[in-house]
Amino acid sequence: MFAVLGALALYRSTTQTVFGGGGLVRNSLQDGQLASGLLSAQIALQGAGYGISSPVTGTHLLLLSNASLNPNTLILSGTVVAVGAAASSGNALVWIANPGLSASSADYRCLGLVSDPSTKALYMIQSSGACSPLTTQWSTITWLRRTLVDANVQAQAVTMSVQNASNCWPYGAVPKTISSYDPPAASVQVKFGYSGSVTGSSNTYTSCLANLSS
């Protein structure tokens, strides 16, 4: 009898450890989605301002606070945040690029990232048609949405911050603490903050955007 009870207790403990709320399966799902989602976000961000003459923040890259993507209309709302030498925070980024190097702004395409503070999901969005100029079109066009991190996977939503005239390595590679080399100057730096599966952890994913002049 004691052997049976012991086996049942062990089974219950193992099941909780593997499949429970803080178990291995859920943690691996969370960390896997964060890793792939943030990598996809960084790769897409490197295209901000590409093919456009002298692209700048505030015109070709916008940081939004209190941003929300309507699930029915896929219209984006929010408040544009000024970007300067000090880091500014928000929960969405939208940018414009000219991937085909077209002479017509009608062929420009817009992309973005939206972090939902309610569901903790992270989305990549893309314009379904013409979107230039970005400063007036971002809140009127219909966006296409792709999920990078599912809803309710992480305990805290991904945060975003942007600043001008900073120093960083592309993709956050080769930090000075490891290489002893100072990072090169970059016109625009974007940081993503996330918690991961480790309770109380605070992590940062950094990207410097080479196409933008300021």
C-alpha positions in Angstrom: 0.0 0.0 0.0 2.8 2.4 0.9 4.5 1.6 -2.3 1.4 2.4 -4.3 0.9 5.7 -2.4 4.5 6.6 -3.0 4.3 5.9 -6.7 1.1 8.0 -7.0 2.8 10.9 -5.1 5.8 10.6 -7.4 3.6 10.6 -10.5 1.7 13.6 -9.3 4.9 15.5 -8.5 6.4 14.6 -11.9 3.3 15.6 -13.8 3.2 19.0 -12.1 6.9 19.6 -12.7 6.6 18.7 -16.4 3.1 19.9 -17.4 2.1 22.3 -14.6 1.8 26.1 -14.8 5.5 26.6 -14.2 6.5 23.2 -15.6 9.1 22.3 -18.2 6.7 22.1 -21.1 5.2 25.5 -20.6 8.6 27.1 -19.9 10.1 25.6 -23.0 7.1 26.9 -25.1 7.5 30.4 -23.6 11.3 30.6 -24.1 11.1 29.1 -27.6 8.4 31.5 -28.8 10.3 34.5 -27.3 13.5 33.5 -29.0 12.0 32.9 -32.4 9.6 35.9 -32.1 12.3 38.4 -31.1 14.7 37.2 -33.7 12.0 37.6 -36.4 11.3 41.1 -35.0 14.9 42.1 -35.2 15.4 40.8 -38.7 12.3 42.7 -39.9 13.4 45.9 -38.1 16.7 45.9 -40.0 14.6 46.9 -43.1 13.3 50.1 -41.5 14.0 53.0 -43.9 15.6 50.8 -46.5 15.5 52.3 -50.0 14.4 55.7 -48.8 16.5 58.8 -49.0 17.6 60.0 -45.5 15.0 58.1 -43.4 14.5 59.4 -39.9 12.6 58.6 -36.7 9.3 60.5 -36.4 8.7 60.2 -40.1 9.9 56.7 -41.3 9.9 55.0 -37.9 7.3 55.7 -35.3 7.1 54.6 -31.6 3.6 54.3 -30.2 2.4 54.2 -26.6 -1.0 52.8 -25.6 -1.2 51.1 -29.0 -4.0 48.7 -29.8 -4.8 46.7 -32.9 -8.5 46.2 -33.3 -9.1 42.5 -33.8 -12.1 43.0 -36.0 -11.0 45.9 -38.3 -7.2 45.5 -37.9 -6.9 49.2 -37.5 -4.1 50.4 -35.3 -4.5 53.1 -32.7 -2.2 54.8 -30.2 -0.1 57.9 -29.4 3.1 58.7 -31.3 6.0 59.2 -28.9 8.8 61.6 -29.7 12.2 59.9 -30.0 15.4 61.6 -28.9 18.8 61.1 -27.2 17.1 59.6 -24.1 15.2 56.3 -24.4 11.5 56.6 -25.0 9.1 53.7 -24.3 6.0 52.3 -26.0 4.3 49.1 -26.9 4.3 49.4 -30.7 6.7 50.3 -33.6 5.7 51.0 -37.2 8.1 51.7 -40.0 8.2 52.2 -43.8 10.6 50.8 -46.4 11.1 50.6 -50.1 12.2 47.0 -50.6 11.8 47.2 -54.4 13.8 50.4 -54.7 10.8 51.9 -56.5 10.7 55.5 -57.7 7.1 55.7 -56.6 6.1 56.0 -52.9 2.9 54.1 -53.8 5.1 50.9 -53.8 6.5 51.5 -50.3 5.5 49.0 -47.7 5.0 49.4 -43.9 5.6 46.9 -41.1 5.3 47.0 -37.4 5.4 45.3 -34.1 2.6 45.4 -31.5 2.9 44.2 -27.9 -0.5 43.6 -26.4 -0.4 44.6 -22.6 -3.6 42.7 -21.9 -2.9 39.3 -23.5 0.9 39.6 -23.5 0.9 38.6 -27.1 3.4 40.0 -29.6 2.4 40.6 -33.2 4.1 41.5 -36.4 1.9 43.6 -38.7 2.3 44.5 -42.4 0.4 47.0 -44.6 -2.0 45.4 -47.1 -1.5 48.2 -49.6 -0.1 51.6 -50.1 0.9 53.2 -46.8 2.9 56.4 -47.6 3.3 58.8 -45.9 3.5 56.7 -42.7 2.9 59.7 -40.4 -0.7 60.0 -41.6 -1.5 56.5 -42.8 -0.5 54.3 -39.9 -3.8 54.8 -38.1 -6.1 54.5 -41.1 -4.8 51.5 -43.2 -5.8 47.9 -42.6 -2.9 45.8 -41.3 -2.2 42.2 -41.8 -1.3 40.4 -38.6 1.1 37.5 -37.7 1.5 36.2 -34.2 5.1 36.0 -33.0 4.3 35.2 -29.3 0.9 33.7 -28.5 -1.4 35.2 -26.0 -1.0 34.3 -22.3 2.3 32.5 -22.9 4.4 34.9 -20.9 3.8 36.6 -17.6 4.7 40.1 -18.8 4.3 41.7 -22.2 7.4 42.6 -24.3 8.4 46.2 -23.8 9.9 48.5 -26.4 12.2 51.5 -26.2 13.9 53.7 -28.8 16.6 56.3 -28.7 18.8 58.2 -31.1 22.5 58.7 -31.2 23.4 55.6 -29.2 26.1 52.9 -29.4 25.2 49.3 -30.0 26.1 46.2 -31.9 23.7 44.8 -34.5 21.4 42.1 -33.0 23.0 42.9 -29.6 26.0 40.8 -30.5 29.4 41.0 -28.9 28.6 42.9 -25.7 31.5 44.9 -24.2 31.4 42.7 -21.1 32.5 39.8 -23.3 34.6 41.4 -26.0 36.0 44.4 -24.1 35.4 46.4 -27.3 33.1 49.5 -27.3 30.1 49.2 -29.7 30.1 51.4 -32.8 27.9 54.5 -33.0 24.4 53.9 -34.3 21.8 56.5 -35.3 18.9 54.6 -33.8 18.8 51.9 -31.1 15.8 49.7 -30.3 15.5 47.6 -27.1 13.0 44.9 -26.3 12.5 43.9 -22.7 11.1 40.5 -21.7 11.0 38.3 -18.7 11.4 34.7 -20.0 10.5 31.6 -18.0 12.8 32.3 -15.0 10.8 34.0 -12.3 12.0 37.6 -11.6 14.3 37.6 -14.6 14.7 40.7 -16.7 16.3 40.5 -20.2 17.0 42.9 -23.0 17.3 42.3 -26.7 19.1 45.2 -28.5 19.1 46.2 -32.2 20.7 49.1 -33.9 19.1 50.3 -37.1 21.7 51.1 -39.8 19.4 52.5 -42.5 18.0 55.4 -40.4 20.0 58.6 -40.2 18.5 59.8 -37.0 
